[in-house]
Amino acid sequence: MNLNLLLRDYIAASFSGLWLQTFEPDEAILELGQLCHTNSWQLAIWDLQRGLYVPGVNLPEQSAVGDPLAALAWLGQPAGSGETRILVMRNLHRLLSNPLLIQAIERQIQQGKSERTFLIALAPGTDLPPELEKLFVVLEHPLPGREQLQAIADNLVQALPSCPRPEDYHPIVDAAAGLTRLEAEGAFCLSLVRQGQLLPASIWELKSQLLRKNGLLQMYRGTEGFAALGGLDALKSFCKQALENRHPKAKARGVSLVGVPGSGKSAFAKALGQETGRPTLILDVGSLMGSLVGQTEANIRRALATVDQMAPCILMIDEVEKALAGAGGSSGDSGVSARLFGTFLTWLNDHTSDVFTIVTCNDISRLPPEFSRAERFDGVFFVDLPSSVQREAIWQLAMCEFAIPEQARPVNNNWTGAEIRSCCRLAALLGTTLKEAAQQVVPIATLAEDNVEKLRRWASGRCIDAEVGGIYRYPTCAGNSAVGSQKRRLRSVGPSPSSN
């Protein structure tokens, strides 16, 4: 809903305390000024530097720069019959440690309902003392939409006659989604200076810098696509078809990848971003944990809000069972993990942004059953160990990558792609043969044989086969080991994707 319409309704309903969360206070004040002009409301603006300012009125109180109590006193003066008076206060949250100011705000909001006086606070976040929590209605000032971003870009292009006008603005607007007007203008200008035209690359660079500021998310912008990750045909087809769908009601949510460690689950998430032209955002749940009360919950909300702003994108959470292992309430962290888990589940179910979520998991039994219920993910896929044919192809790729001449290779009937690549890297690093380097590699199927078998048996009948589609059947359970083995997928060992 349009912000002006929303504010108009709340003011008409006499909500005398409004907290507007915004990263663009000047833009918000401009919109409020237009709203007040349209409805013949009197508008006053206060900030720490300039004090109280009423457009068109000369106030002696303006000399009291930095005194919020003087601004509240002006708002509390008797108004004319039927007059609506609005006071906008910038960065009020910085002053809410003052008990005298808190009490004055509390009294003003309560009186404002009958006097038609309204206090609107502008701040980048919501951090209200308990005395004011129930008095303010919190609204969000939306970031610029696609039409506004395109208008900003088009104005810059028209101002430079030598700059070619883009034939398609969609990639540029997609890259700028989630930026403020000032940030978008800066990103467009950076692209014009560097490339002489509007290209998404410079915009993504600016977005990466924004993510580094909050330290909660990382952006992965690699070059490897599906060509660097063989096999997984069913999973590839499913995800690409879901992301290319333009149905107005049916929107892609994401997938959960369950599988043996080192089988390429993380590499797929990164390759999907490159294949679909979307950035892959990596959420490290460990970085969300804060030492202060409520800090962890605030961090997860801020991280998910950032993800929504970065849409369209891929969101990857690696080894989610370790990150959310305390969600069952047995972690001894006073319920922090459970609240974090609940916030994430609610977002998975309710978010409307174009975010495709991929979570990887090596032991799904450690997660509560509600994590994988319908409408949280579009599918739960199982990624198994490669077959002998696929292992042979992986050896060839790894040996080519590290310039290892053809030679006898160790017999490894249960190695993952990550272990084969590790063997080749160690041979090149130590100057030994592959058989000698293999002595340094302990396969996960041997190291945790019982866990791998347990995982494969659990997945049988419960997950989708990432290679051939349909319900995954463990060869022993299916009664046909040879056929089941041929259904394993080919895994790439290119240099850039990391294995899970």
C-alpha positions as CSV (number, residue, x, y, z in Angstrom):
1,M,0.0,0.0,0.0
2,N,1.2,3.5,-0.8
3,L,2.9,5.2,2.2
4,N,0.9,8.4,1.8
5,L,-2.4,6.5,1.8
6,L,-1.3,4.5,4.8
7,L,-0.3,7.6,6.7
8,R,-3.6,9.4,5.7
9,D,-5.6,6.5,7.1
10,Y,-3.7,6.4,10.4
11,I,-4.0,10.1,10.9
12,A,-7.7,10.1,10.1
13,A,-8.0,7.3,12.7
14,S,-6.2,9.6,15.3
15,F,-3.1,7.4,15.8
16,S,-1.1,10.3,17.4
17,G,2.2,8.4,17.6
18,L,3.7,7.1,14.4
19,W,7.2,5.7,14.1
20,L,8.4,5.6,10.5
21,Q,11.4,3.3,9.9
22,T,13.4,4.8,7.0
23,F,16.9,5.0,5.5
24,E,15.8,8.0,3.4
25,P,14.6,10.7,5.9
26,D,14.7,13.5,3.4
27,E,12.6,11.6,0.9
28,A,10.2,10.7,3.7
29,I,9.9,14.3,4.7
30,L,9.3,15.3,1.1
31,E,6.4,12.8,0.8
32,L,5.0,14.0,4.2
33,G,5.1,17.6,3.0
34,Q,3.1,16.7,-0.1
35,L,0.6,14.8,2.0
36,C,0.2,17.8,4.4
37,H,-0.1,20.2,1.5
38,T,-2.8,18.1,-0.1
39,N,-4.8,17.8,3.1
40,S,-4.1,21.4,4.5
41,W,-2.3,20.0,7.5
42,Q,0.3,22.1,9.3
43,L,3.8,20.4,9.2
44,A,6.7,21.1,11.5
45,I,10.2,19.5,11.3
46,W,12.7,19.1,14.1
47,D,16.2,17.8,14.2
48,L,19.2,18.2,16.4
49,Q,21.2,20.5,14.1
50,R,18.5,23.0,13.0
51,G,16.0,22.7,15.8
52,L,12.3,23.4,15.1
53,Y,11.3,24.5,11.6
54,V,7.8,25.2,10.4
55,P,7.6,26.0,6.7
56,G,6.3,29.5,6.2
57,V,6.3,30.4,9.9
58,N,8.9,32.5,11.8
59,L,9.3,30.9,15.2
60,P,11.4,32.3,18.0
61,E,11.7,28.8,19.4
62,Q,14.0,27.9,16.6
63,S,16.8,29.4,18.7
64,A,16.5,26.4,21.0
65,V,18.6,24.2,18.7
66,G,18.8,20.6,19.9
67,D,16.0,20.8,22.4
68,P,13.3,18.2,21.6
69,L,11.2,19.4,24.6
70,A,10.7,22.8,22.9
71,A,9.5,21.1,19.8
72,L,7.0,19.0,21.8
73,A,5.9,22.2,23.6
74,W,5.0,23.7,20.2
75,L,3.1,20.6,19.2
76,G,1.1,20.8,22.5
77,Q,0.0,24.4,22.0
78,P,-3.8,24.9,21.4
79,A,-4.6,24.5,17.8
80,G,-7.5,26.1,15.8
81,S,-10.8,24.3,15.5
82,G,-10.4,21.4,13.1
83,E,-6.7,22.0,12.5
84,T,-4.4,19.1,12.2
85,R,-0.8,19.6,13.4
86,I,2.1,17.2,12.6
87,L,5.6,17.3,14.1
88,V,8.3,15.2,12.4
89,M,11.3,14.4,14.5
90,R,14.4,13.0,12.9
91,N,16.6,10.5,14.7
92,L,14.5,10.7,17.9
93,H,15.8,7.2,18.9
94,R,19.2,8.8,19.8
95,L,17.6,10.7,22.6
96,L,15.3,8.1,24.2
97,S,17.6,7.4,27.1
98,N,16.3,10.7,28.7
99,P,13.4,9.8,31.1
100,L,12.1,13.4,31.0
101,L,11.8,13.3,27.2
102,I,10.1,9.8,27.4
103,Q,7.5,11.2,29.8
104,A,6.9,14.3,27.6
105,I,6.4,12.1,24.5
106,E,4.1,9.8,26.4
107,R,1.9,12.7,27.5
108,Q,1.9,14.3,24.1
109,I,0.8,11.2,22.3
110,Q,-2.0,10.6,24.8
111,Q,-3.2,14.2,24.4
112,G,-2.8,14.2,20.7
113,K,-5.7,11.9,20.1
114,S,-8.2,14.5,21.2
115,E,-6.3,17.6,20.0
116,R,-5.5,16.3,16.5
117,T,-1.7,16.7,17.0
118,F,0.6,14.0,15.7
119,L,4.2,13.0,16.4
120,I,6.0,11.2,13.6
121,A,9.5,9.9,14.4
122,L,11.9,9.1,11.6
123,A,14.6,6.6,12.3
124,P,16.5,3.8,10.5
125,G,15.4,1.2,13.1
126,T,12.9,0.5,15.9
127,D,14.3,0.7,19.4
128,L,11.6,1.9,21.7
129,P,11.7,2.0,25.5
130,P,9.0,0.0,27.1
131,E,7.0,3.1,28.1
132,L,6.5,4.0,24.5
133,E,6.2,0.6,22.8
134,K,2.4,0.5,23.0
135,L,2.0,4.2,22.0
136,F,3.7,4.2,18.6
137,V,2.5,2.5,15.5
138,V,5.6,1.3,13.5
139,L,5.4,1.8,9.8
140,E,8.1,1.2,7.1
141,H,9.0,3.7,4.5
142,P,9.5,1.5,1.4
143,L,12.6,1.6,-0.7
144,P,12.2,2.8,-4.3
145,G,10.3,0.4,-6.5
146,R,11.3,-0.8,-10.0
147,E,9.6,2.1,-11.8
148,Q,11.4,4.6,-9.6
149,L,14.8,2.9,-10.1
150,Q,14.3,2.9,-13.8
151,A,13.3,6.5,-13.8
152,I,16.5,7.4,-11.9
153,A,18.6,5.4,-14.4
154,D,16.8,6.9,-17.4
155,N,17.3,10.5,-16.1
156,L,21.0,9.9,-15.8
157,V,21.2,8.4,-19.3
158,Q,19.3,11.3,-20.8
159,A,21.7,13.7,-19.1
160,L,24.6,12.2,-21.0
161,P,24.0,12.3,-24.8
162,S,27.0,10.0,-25.4
163,C,25.6,7.3,-23.2
164,P,23.6,4.5,-25.0
165,R,20.2,3.9,-23.6
166,P,19.8,0.3,-22.4
167,E,17.6,-1.9,-24.6
168,D,16.4,-3.8,-21.5
169,Y,16.4,-2.2,-18.0
170,H,15.4,-5.4,-16.2
171,P,18.9,-6.6,-15.4
172,I,19.9,-3.1,-14.2
173,V,16.8,-2.7,-12.1
174,D,17.2,-6.2,-10.7
175,A,20.7,-5.4,-9.6
176,A,19.6,-2.1,-8.0
177,A,16.7,-3.6,-6.1
178,G,17.0,-3.0,-2.4
179,L,19.1,0.2,-2.7
180,T,18.0,3.6,-1.6
181,R,17.6,6.3,-4.2
182,L,21.0,7.8,-3.3
183,E,22.7,4.5,-3.4
184,A,21.1,3.6,-6.7
185,E,22.1,6.9,-8.2
186,G,25.7,6.4,-7.0
187,A,25.8,2.8,-8.4
188,F,24.5,4.0,-11.8
189,C,27.0,6.8,-11.9
190,L,29.8,4.4,-11.1
191,S,28.8,2.2,-14.0
192,L,28.7,5.2,-16.3
193,V,32.1,6.4,-15.3
194,R,33.7,2.9,-15.6
195,Q,31.9,1.4,-18.6
196,G,30.4,4.4,-20.3
197,Q,27.0,2.7,-20.0
198,L,24.7,1.2,-17.5
199,L,25.7,-2.4,-16.6
200,P,24.8,-4.5,-13.6
201,A,28.4,-5.4,-12.6
202,S,29.1,-2.0,-10.8
203,I,25.7,-2.2,-9.1
204,W,26.4,-5.6,-7.7
205,E,29.8,-4.4,-6.5
206,L,28.1,-1.7,-4.5
207,K,25.7,-4.2,-3.1
208,S,28.6,-6.4,-2.0
209,Q,30.0,-3.4,-0.1
210,L,26.7,-2.9,1.7
211,L,26.7,-6.5,2.8
212,R,30.2,-6.2,4.2
213,K,29.0,-3.4,6.4
214,N,26.6,-5.4,8.4
215,G,28.8,-8.6,8.5
216,L,25.8,-10.9,8.6
217,L,25.7,-12.0,4.9
218,Q,28.3,-12.7,2.2
219,M,27.7,-12.3,-1.5
220,Y,29.1,-15.0,-3.8
221,R,29.5,-14.0,-7.4
222,G,31.5,-16.8,-9.1
223,T,31.8,-17.7,-12.7
224,E,31.1,-21.5,-12.6
225,G,27.6,-22.5,-13.7
226,F,26.0,-25.9,-14.3
227,A,28.7,-26.8,-16.9
228,A,31.2,-27.0,-14.0
229,L,28.8,-29.3,-12.1
230,G,27.9,-32.4,-14.0
231,G,24.9,-34.5,-13.3
232,L,22.1,-33.6,-10.9
233,D,19.8,-33.3,-13.9
234,A,16.6,-33.5,-11.9
235,L,17.6,-30.9,-9.4
236,K,18.9,-28.6,-12.1
237,S,15.8,-28.9,-14.2
238,F,13.5,-28.4,-11.2
239,C,15.2,-25.3,-9.9
240,K,15.6,-23.6,-13.3
241,Q,12.0,-24.2,-14.1
242,A,10.9,-22.9,-10.8
243,L,12.9,-19.7,-11.1
244,E,11.8,-19.1,-14.7
245,N,8.2,-19.4,-13.8
246,R,6.3,-16.1,-14.0
247,H,3.0,-17.3,-12.5
248,P,1.4,-14.4,-10.5
249,K,0.4,-16.7,-7.6
250,A,2.9,-19.6,-7.7
251,K,6.3,-18.4,-6.6
252,A,9.4,-20.5,-6.0
253,R,10.4,-20.9,-2.4
254,G,13.6,-23.0,-2.5
255,V,14.9,-26.5,-1.9
256,S,16.5,-28.4,0.9
257,L,19.5,-30.5,-0.1
258,V,20.3,-33.6,2.1
259,G,23.4,-35.6,1.4
260,V,26.7,-37.0,2.2
261,P,29.4,-34.4,3.1
262,G,31.6,-33.6,0.1
263,S,28.9,-34.5,-2.5
264,G,28.6,-31.0,-3.9
265,K,25.5,-29.5,-2.3
266,S,27.1,-26.1,-1.6
267,A,28.6,-26.0,-5.1
268,F,25.2,-26.5,-6.6
269,A,23.8,-23.5,-4.7
270,K,26.6,-21.3,-6.0
271,A,26.3,-22.6,-9.6
272,L,22.5,-22.0,-9.6
273,G,23.1,-18.3,-8.9
274,Q,25.5,-18.0,-11.8
275,E,23.2,-20.0,-14.1
276,T,20.2,-17.8,-13.3
277,G,22.0,-14.5,-13.2
278,R,21.2,-14.0,-9.5
279,P,23.6,-13.3,-6.7
280,T,24.1,-16.0,-4.1
281,L,23.9,-14.7,-0.5
282,I,25.5,-16.9,2.1
283,L,24.0,-16.6,5.6
284,D,26.3,-17.7,8.4
285,V,24.0,-18.4,11.3
286,G,27.0,-18.3,13.7
287,S,27.5,-14.7,12.9
288,L,24.0,-13.9,14.1
289,M,24.7,-14.9,17.6
290,G,25.1,-11.8,19.8
291,S,26.4,-11.4,23.4
292,L,23.6,-9.0,24.5
293,V,20.0,-9.9,25.3
294,G,17.9,-9.6,22.2
295,Q,20.9,-9.1,19.9
296,T,20.6,-12.4,18.1
297,E,17.0,-12.0,17.4
298,A,17.6,-8.4,16.1
299,N,20.4,-9.8,13.9
300,I,18.3,-12.5,12.2
301,R,15.6,-10.0,11.5
302,R,18.1,-7.5,10.0
303,A,19.7,-10.2,7.9
304,L,16.4,-11.5,6.5
305,A,15.3,-7.9,5.8
306,T,18.5,-7.4,3.9
307,V,17.9,-10.6,1.9
308,D,14.4,-9.3,1.0
309,Q,15.9,-6.0,-0.2
310,M,18.5,-7.9,-2.3
311,A,15.9,-9.9,-4.2
312,P,15.9,-11.4,-6.7
313,C,18.6,-13.6,-5.2
314,I,19.6,-17.1,-4.0
315,L,20.0,-17.5,-0.2
316,M,22.2,-20.3,0.9
317,I,22.5,-21.6,4.5
318,D,25.2,-24.3,4.7
319,E,24.9,-27.2,7.2
320,V,21.8,-25.9,8.7
321,E,21.5,-28.7,11.2
322,K,24.6,-27.5,13.0
323,A,23.5,-23.9,12.9
324,L,20.1,-24.6,14.4
325,A,21.0,-27.6,16.5
326,G,19.6,-26.0,19.6
327,A,16.2,-25.2,18.2
328,G,14.7,-28.1,20.2
329,G,15.3,-26.2,23.4
330,S,18.2,-28.4,24.7
331,S,21.1,-26.1,23.9
332,G,21.2,-24.3,27.3
333,D,21.2,-20.9,25.6
334,S,18.0,-19.6,27.3
335,G,15.9,-20.3,24.2
336,V,17.9,-18.1,21.8
337,S,18.4,-20.8,19.2
338,A,14.7,-21.7,19.4
339,R,13.6,-18.1,18.8
340,L,16.1,-17.7,16.0
341,F,14.8,-20.9,14.4
342,G,11.2,-19.7,14.8
343,T,11.9,-16.4,13.2
344,F,13.6,-18.1,10.2
345,L,10.7,-20.6,9.8
346,T,8.1,-17.7,9.9
347,W,10.1,-15.9,7.2
348,L,10.3,-19.0,5.1
349,N,6.6,-19.4,5.2
350,D,5.5,-15.8,4.9
351,H,8.1,-13.8,2.8
352,T,6.8,-12.5,-0.5
353,S,10.2,-11.4,-2.0
354,D,11.8,-13.2,-4.9
355,V,14.3,-15.1,-2.8
356,F,15.1,-18.7,-3.6
357,T,16.4,-20.4,-0.4
358,I,18.7,-23.4,-0.5
359,V,19.7,-25.1,2.8
360,T,22.2,-27.9,2.9
361,C,22.1,-30.6,5.5
362,N,24.2,-33.6,6.4
363,D,22.0,-35.0,9.2
364,I,18.4,-33.9,8.9
365,S,17.4,-36.0,12.0
366,R,18.9,-33.2,14.1
367,L,16.2,-30.8,12.9
368,P,12.6,-30.5,14.1
369,P,10.1,-32.1,11.7
370,E,8.3,-28.8,11.0
371,F,11.5,-27.6,9.2
372,S,10.7,-29.6,6.1
373,R,6.9,-29.5,6.0
374,A,5.1,-28.4,2.8
375,E,5.2,-24.8,1.7
376,R,8.5,-24.1,3.5
377,F,10.5,-25.6,0.6
378,D,9.5,-26.7,-2.9
379,G,11.3,-30.0,-2.4
380,V,13.7,-32.0,-0.3
381,F,16.4,-33.6,-2.5
382,F,19.0,-36.3,-1.6
383,V,22.5,-36.0,-3.1
384,D,24.3,-39.4,-2.8
385,L,27.8,-40.6,-3.4
386,P,29.0,-40.8,-7.1
387,S,29.1,-44.1,-8.9
388,S,32.2,-45.7,-10.3
389,V,31.7,-44.2,-13.7
390,Q,31.2,-40.8,-12.3
391,R,34.3,-41.2,-10.1
392,E,36.4,-41.9,-13.2
393,A,35.2,-38.7,-14.8
394,I,36.0,-36.8,-11.6
395,W,39.5,-38.2,-11.6
396,Q,40.1,-37.0,-15.1
397,L,38.8,-33.5,-14.3
398,A,41.0,-33.2,-11.1
399,M,44.1,-34.5,-12.8
400,C,43.7,-32.0,-15.6
401,E,43.2,-29.2,-13.1
402,F,46.4,-29.9,-11.2
403,A,48.4,-31.0,-14.4
404,I,49.0,-34.6,-13.1
405,P,50.0,-37.0,-15.9
406,E,48.1,-40.2,-16.4
407,Q,49.1,-42.8,-13.9
408,A,47.8,-45.6,-11.7
409,R,45.1,-44.3,-9.3
410,P,44.1,-45.7,-5.9
411,V,41.1,-48.0,-5.8
412,N,38.4,-46.0,-4.2
413,N,34.9,-47.3,-4.4
414,N,33.4,-44.8,-1.9
415,W,35.2,-41.5,-2.4
416,T,33.4,-38.3,-2.9
417,G,34.3,-35.7,-5.5
418,A,35.9,-33.5,-2.8
419,E,38.1,-36.4,-1.6
420,I,39.3,-37.2,-5.2
421,R,40.2,-33.5,-5.7
422,S,42.0,-33.4,-2.4
423,C,44.1,-36.4,-3.4
424,C,45.1,-34.7,-6.7
425,R,45.9,-31.5,-4.9
426,L,48.1,-33.2,-2.4
427,A,49.9,-35.1,-5.1
428,A,50.7,-31.9,-6.8
429,L,51.6,-30.1,-3.6
430,L,53.9,-32.9,-2.2
431,G,55.3,-34.0,-5.5
432,T,54.1,-37.6,-5.0
433,T,52.1,-40.1,-6.9
434,L,48.4,-40.4,-6.6
435,K,48.6,-43.6,-4.7
436,E,51.1,-42.1,-2.2
437,A,48.9,-39.0,-1.8
438,A,45.9,-41.3,-1.2
439,Q,47.4,-42.4,2.1
440,Q,46.6,-38.9,3.4
441,V,42.9,-39.0,2.5
442,V,40.4,-40.8,4.7
443,P,37.0,-41.0,2.9
444,I,34.0,-39.9,4.8
445,A,32.3,-43.1,3.9
446,T,34.9,-44.9,6.0
447,L,35.3,-42.3,8.7
448,A,31.6,-42.2,9.3
449,E,30.3,-45.3,7.7
450,D,27.4,-45.9,10.1
451,N,26.3,-42.3,9.7
452,V,26.4,-42.4,5.9
453,E,24.5,-45.6,5.8
454,K,21.9,-44.3,8.2
455,L,21.5,-41.1,6.1
456,R,21.1,-43.1,2.9
457,R,18.5,-45.4,4.4
458,W,16.7,-42.4,6.0
459,A,16.5,-40.7,2.6
460,S,15.1,-43.7,0.8
461,G,11.4,-43.1,0.3
462,R,11.5,-39.7,1.9
463,C,13.5,-37.5,-0.5
464,I,13.6,-36.7,-4.2
465,D,16.5,-38.2,-6.2
466,A,18.6,-35.3,-7.3
467,E,19.8,-37.1,-10.4
468,V,16.8,-38.9,-11.9
469,G,13.9,-37.3,-10.1
470,G,11.1,-39.2,-8.3
471,I,11.5,-40.7,-4.9
472,Y,15.1,-41.6,-4.0
473,R,15.6,-45.4,-3.4
474,Y,18.7,-46.6,-1.7
475,P,20.1,-49.4,-3.8
476,T,20.1,-51.9,-0.9
477,C,16.5,-50.9,-0.1
478,A,15.5,-50.9,-3.8
479,G,17.0,-54.4,-4.2
480,N,18.9,-53.4,-7.3
481,S,22.4,-52.1,-6.5
482,A,23.6,-51.9,-10.1
483,V,20.7,-49.9,-11.4
484,G,20.7,-47.7,-8.3
485,S,24.4,-47.1,-8.7
486,Q,23.9,-45.9,-12.3
487,K,21.5,-43.3,-11.1
488,R,24.3,-41.6,-9.2
489,R,25.2,-38.3,-10.6
490,L,28.4,-36.9,-12.0
491,R,30.1,-34.4,-9.7
492,S,32.5,-31.7,-11.0
493,V,35.7,-30.9,-9.1
494,G,36.4,-27.5,-10.7
495,P,38.7,-25.2,-8.8
496,S,36.2,-22.6,-7.7
497,P,33.1,-24.3,-6.2
498,S,33.6,-25.4,-2.6
499,S,32.2,-28.8,-1.6
500,N,29.9,-29.2,1.3
